[in-house]
Amino acid sequence: MIDFELSDEQKAAVEMAHDFALNELRPIAAEWDEKGEFPRDLILKKAVDAGLTTSGIPEEYGGGGLDPLTGAMVSEELFWGCAGLATSIGANSLATAPILLAGTEEQKKKWLPRLSEGDGKLAAFALTEPEAGSDVAGIKTTAKDEGDHWVINGQKCFITNGGIASVYTVFANTDPSKGYRGLAGFIVGGDYEGISMGKHENKMGIRASHTAEVFFDNVKVPKEDLLGQVGKAFYIVMQTLDATRAGVAAAAVGVARAAFEEALAYAKQRVQFGQPIIMNQGISFMLTDMLMQIEAGRRLYYYAGWLATKAQGGDKQAAAKLSIASSCAKAFCGDMAMKVTTDAVQILGGYGFMKDYPVEKYMRDAKIMQIYEGTNQIQRVVLAANLMGMKELKQL
């Protein structure tokens, strides 16, 4: 039996996130988008108090214990509020996912609770490099075994919360000659000697998030903070992204929904040729197409989030289906958000091109949905590889 009725817990989580987005994110979104900065002192404590930075961490480690599907629903609301602010807040979920997937009990107890201590902390997922984005095997950051510790050297780029995070999950190569078989993951404290922030990126969209280069210069990492086994980090990365892509798809739905609502309201009140422009079939059909695409995208991320939740609970069949479902959701919703936000600008015409209305921001924010956590082209590569290896399409 298929049931789309939300549980009381899910309804409460969605309502809380929507209220936070409405009352805390939207009022400051335009200002910090213009500044191109994340207002850490202004918003972080509020997000921590609301449980948004640690919502996916189990309760025994100080988090909210939300399952991946409910977490994705929360993401939709936060990105409806402001994609930039939501990106820096939500980056903790991406950064902590590898710890939850591959960390030891000792590592979870050591690192996860500190993200909710005091005014709260930010975390960062340090994977991408100047020459290694989609090609994870091309990572040049090195990790050298020095007996009782590892030494990490290298450069990461486009890192959300890079340089201001208290906890990093870092991926480095222990033996570049082995390609992806030489990769290893590490949990690294943001206060470790040798970590520094490089260029703070001046972005087209999600400008209110903090994105920067991070340099690792002879950073010593205790042996006990190796994440999983040497040579297995590639699989940790892939499992992490499979588990988190429902949240990215949900984020795209949130941005698209915000643009659709703005365009719909405008079309109802903008009068041309003696009637509201929504009475023009060309406009009404654009809006109905936007609605259909948003609804389809939401169902796709629901399914991917549901599979991620079941996989988290140990369901091997769900885990086997998750890669396809999460890639479908991420690619469809990213493309959908770009189309919907572009159409929203078109419906507003000249006004849509001006910063007096938020749709131009939604359009700029939507573009990253096709890029981060695996470009939409890479999602198609993943899907094609799965198709080539399938015996029956019904496995979808």
C-alpha positions in Angstrom: 0.0 0.0 0.0 1.4 3.4 -1.0 0.6 6.2 1.5 1.6 9.8 1.0 0.1 11.0 4.3 2.8 12.7 6.4 3.3 11.6 9.9 2.7 14.0 12.8 6.5 14.2 13.2 6.9 15.1 9.6 4.2 17.7 9.7 5.7 19.3 12.8 9.2 19.4 11.2 7.9 20.9 7.9 5.9 23.5 9.8 8.9 24.5 12.0 11.2 24.8 9.0 8.6 26.8 7.0 8.2 29.2 9.9 11.9 29.6 10.3 12.3 30.2 6.5 9.5 32.8 6.6 10.5 34.7 9.7 14.3 34.3 9.8 15.5 33.7 6.3 13.3 35.6 3.9 13.6 39.0 5.7 17.4 39.0 5.4 17.8 37.1 2.1 18.1 40.0 -0.3 20.5 41.9 1.9 23.0 39.1 2.4 22.6 38.0 -1.2 23.7 41.5 -2.2 26.6 41.4 0.3 27.7 37.9 -0.8 28.3 36.8 2.7 26.9 34.3 5.2 25.7 36.2 8.3 27.1 33.7 10.8 26.6 35.8 13.9 23.1 36.8 12.9 21.6 33.4 11.9 23.7 30.5 13.2 22.5 30.5 16.8 18.9 30.7 15.6 19.4 27.8 13.3 21.1 25.7 16.0 18.3 26.5 18.5 15.8 25.3 15.9 17.8 22.1 15.5 18.4 22.8 11.8 22.2 22.3 11.7 22.0 18.9 13.4 18.6 17.7 12.3 19.9 14.5 10.7 22.2 13.5 13.5 20.8 10.8 15.8 19.5 12.0 19.2 22.1 10.1 21.1 24.8 12.3 19.6 22.9 15.6 20.2 21.0 15.8 17.0 17.3 15.9 16.0 17.2 12.4 14.6 15.3 13.2 11.5 15.3 10.5 8.8 16.5 11.4 5.3 13.0 11.8 3.9 11.9 14.2 6.6 15.2 16.0 6.3 14.6 16.5 2.6 11.2 18.0 3.4 12.8 20.4 5.8 15.3 21.3 3.0 12.5 22.2 0.6 11.2 24.7 3.1 14.5 26.3 4.0 15.5 26.7 0.3 12.0 28.2 -0.3 13.2 30.8 2.2 16.7 31.5 0.9 18.9 29.0 -1.0 22.1 30.8 0.0 21.4 30.8 3.7 20.0 27.3 3.6 23.1 26.0 1.9 25.5 27.0 4.7 23.0 25.7 7.3 22.4 22.5 5.4 26.1 21.7 4.7 26.3 20.1 8.1 24.2 17.3 6.9 26.5 16.6 3.9 29.6 16.8 6.1 28.3 14.5 8.8 26.8 11.9 6.5 30.2 10.1 5.9 30.7 9.9 9.7 27.2 8.4 10.2 27.9 6.0 7.3 31.4 4.9 8.0 32.5 6.3 11.4 33.2 4.2 14.4 31.1 4.6 17.6 34.1 6.4 19.2 34.3 8.9 16.2 30.6 9.6 16.4 30.7 10.3 20.1 33.8 12.5 19.7 32.8 14.6 16.7 29.0 14.8 16.3 28.0 16.3 19.7 30.3 19.3 19.3 28.2 20.5 16.4 25.4 21.4 18.8 27.6 22.7 21.6 27.3 26.4 22.7 26.1 28.5 19.8 26.6 25.6 17.5 29.3 24.8 14.9 29.5 24.5 11.2 30.8 21.5 9.3 32.3 21.1 5.8 32.6 18.4 3.2 36.0 18.8 1.7 36.1 16.8 -1.5 36.3 19.0 -4.6 39.7 20.3 -5.9 40.8 22.5 -8.8 41.5 19.4 -10.9 39.1 17.0 -9.3 35.4 17.6 -9.3 33.3 14.9 -10.9 36.6 12.8 -11.2 37.1 11.9 -7.6 39.9 9.6 -8.5 41.9 12.7 -9.6 42.2 14.0 -6.1 45.7 15.4 -5.5 45.5 16.2 -1.8 47.8 13.7 -0.1 47.7 11.9 3.2 50.9 10.4 4.4 51.2 7.8 7.2 53.6 9.1 9.8 53.2 6.3 12.3 51.0 7.6 15.1 49.3 10.2 12.8 48.5 11.2 9.2 49.8 14.3 7.5 47.5 16.0 5.0 48.7 18.4 2.3 46.7 19.9 -0.5 44.0 22.3 -1.7 40.2 22.1 -1.8 37.9 24.5 -3.6 34.3 25.5 -3.7 33.9 24.3 -0.1 30.7 25.4 1.6 31.7 26.7 5.1 35.4 26.3 4.0 37.7 28.1 6.4 35.0 28.7 9.0 34.0 25.1 9.8 34.8 23.5 13.1 34.6 20.0 11.6 35.8 18.8 8.2 35.3 15.5 6.5 38.4 15.5 4.2 39.2 13.1 1.3 42.8 12.6 0.3 45.0 10.2 -1.6 47.4 7.9 0.2 48.9 6.6 -3.0 48.1 8.6 -6.2 49.4 5.7 -8.4 46.3 3.7 -7.2 43.7 6.2 -8.3 40.5 5.8 -6.4 41.8 2.7 -4.6 44.3 5.0 -2.8 41.6 7.4 -1.4 41.0 7.7 2.3 38.6 9.8 4.4 39.5 11.7 7.5 37.7 13.7 10.2 39.6 16.9 10.8 39.1 19.6 13.4 38.8 23.1 12.0 41.2 24.4 14.6 44.1 22.0 13.6 47.3 23.8 12.8 48.0 24.1 9.1 44.4 24.7 7.9 43.8 28.1 6.3 41.1 29.7 4.1 42.0 30.8 0.6 39.8 32.7 -1.8 36.3 33.5 -0.7 34.2 32.9 -3.9 32.2 35.7 -5.5 29.3 33.6 -6.8 26.4 34.1 -9.3 23.9 32.5 -7.0 23.5 31.2 -3.4 25.5 34.3 -2.6 24.5 34.3 1.1 26.3 31.0 1.7 30.0 30.9 2.5 32.1 29.2 -0.2 35.9 29.2 -0.1 39.1 27.5 -0.9 40.7 25.5 2.0 44.5 24.8 2.2 46.0 21.9 4.2 49.6 22.5 5.0 51.2 19.6 7.0 48.0 19.1 9.0 48.5 16.3 11.5 45.5 14.0 12.0 45.4 11.4 14.7 45.3 7.8 13.5 41.9 7.2 15.2 40.3 9.8 12.9 40.8 7.8 9.7 37.3 7.4 8.4 36.7 3.8 7.4 39.6 2.0 5.7 42.3 3.2 3.3 41.1 2.5 -0.2 37.5 2.5 0.7 36.8 6.3 0.7 35.5 6.3 -2.9 32.6 4.1 -1.8 32.0 6.3 1.2 31.7 9.3 -1.1 29.4 7.5 -3.4 27.2 6.3 -0.6 27.2 9.7 1.0 26.0 11.4 -2.2 23.4 8.7 -2.9 22.0 9.4 0.6 22.0 13.2 0.4 20.8 13.8 -3.2 17.2 13.6 -2.1 17.9 16.7 -0.1 19.4 18.5 -3.1 16.4 17.6 -5.2 14.2 18.9 -2.4 16.2 22.1 -2.3 15.6 22.6 -6.1 11.8 22.1 -5.5 11.9 24.7 -2.8 13.5 27.3 -5.0 11.2 26.5 -7.9 8.2 26.7 -5.6 9.2 30.1 -4.4 9.5 31.3 -8.0 6.2 29.8 -9.0 4.4 31.4 -6.1 5.8 34.8 -7.0 5.0 34.4 -10.7 1.4 33.3 -9.9 0.7 36.2 -7.6 2.1 38.6 -10.2 0.1 37.1 -13.1 -3.1 37.5 -11.1 -2.6 41.2 -10.3 -0.7 42.4 -13.4 -3.3 43.9 -15.9 -2.6 44.2 -19.6 -5.2 44.7 -22.4 -7.8 45.2 -19.7 -7.4 41.9 -17.8 -5.0 40.1 -15.5 -2.3 38.4 -17.6 -3.1 35.0 -16.2 -6.2 35.2 -18.4 -3.9 35.0 -21.4 -3.5 31.3 -22.3 0.2 31.7 -23.0 0.7 32.7 -19.4 -1.7 30.3 -17.8 -0.2 27.4 -19.6 3.3 28.4 -18.5 2.1 28.4 -14.9 0.3 25.1 -15.2 3.5 23.5 -16.6 5.5 25.0 -13.7 3.0 23.5 -11.3 3.2 20.0 -12.9 7.0 20.0 -12.9 7.2 21.0 -9.3 4.7 18.3 -8.2 6.6 15.7 -10.3 9.9 16.7 -8.7 8.5 16.5 -5.2 7.3 13.0 -5.8 10.7 12.0 -7.1 12.5 13.3 -4.1 9.9 11.7 -1.8 10.8 8.3 -3.3 14.5 8.9 -3.1 14.2 10.1 0.5 12.0 7.1 1.4 14.6 4.7 -0.1 17.4 6.5 1.8 15.4 6.2 5.0 14.9 2.4 4.5 18.5 2.0 3.5 19.6 3.8 6.7 17.6 1.2 8.6 19.5 -1.7 6.9 17.1 -2.5 4.0 19.5 -3.9 1.4 16.9 -3.8 -1.4 16.3 -0.1 -0.8 20.0 0.6 -0.7 20.4 -1.2 -4.1 17.7 1.1 -5.7 18.9 4.3 -4.1 21.6 5.3 -6.5 19.1 5.3 -9.5 16.3 7.0 -7.5 18.6 9.7 -6.1 20.2 10.5 -9.4 16.8 10.7 -11.1 15.5 13.0 -8.5 18.6 15.2 -8.4 18.9 15.6 -12.2 15.2 16.1 -12.8 14.7 18.6 -10.0 17.8 20.6 -10.9 16.8 21.0 -14.5 13.2 21.7 -13.4 14.2 24.5 -11.1 16.2 26.2 -13.8 13.3 26.0 -16.2 10.7 27.1 -13.6 12.7 30.1 -12.4 13.5 31.2 -15.9 9.8 31.1 -16.8 9.0 33.0 -13.6 11.4 35.8 -14.8 9.7 35.7 -18.2 6.2 36.0 -16.7 7.3 39.1 -14.8 8.8 40.5 -17.9 11.0 43.6 -17.4 10.1 43.5 -13.7 11.5 40.0 -13.4 14.8 41.3 -14.6 15.0 43.8 -11.8 16.2 43.2 -8.3 13.0 44.8 -7.0 11.4 41.4 -7.3 13.0 38.2 -6.0 12.6 36.0 -9.2 15.9 37.0 -10.6 17.6 35.8 -7.4 15.6 32.5 -7.6 16.9 32.1 -11.2 20.5 32.7 -10.1 20.1 30.4 -7.2 18.6 27.6 -9.3 21.6 27.2 -11.5 23.7 25.6 -8.8 21.1 22.8 -8.4 22.3 21.5 -11.7 25.9 21.6 -10.6 26.7 20.7 -6.9 26.7 17.3 -5.4 27.3 15.8 -8.9 26.4 17.7 -12.0 23.3 16.7 -13.8 25.5 15.3 -16.6 27.2 13.1 -14.1 23.8 11.9 -12.9 23.0 10.8 -16.4 26.4 9.0 -16.5 25.4 7.2 -13.3 22.0 6.3 -14.7 23.4 5.1 -18.0 25.9 2.9 -16.2 23.1 1.4 -14.1 21.1 0.8 -17.2 23.9 -0.9 -19.0 24.4 -3.2 -16.0 20.7 -4.0 -15.5 19.1 -7.2 -16.5 15.6 -5.9 -16.1 14.3 -2.3 -16.2 11.7 -3.3 -13.5 14.5 -2.8 -11.0 13.8 0.9 -11.2 
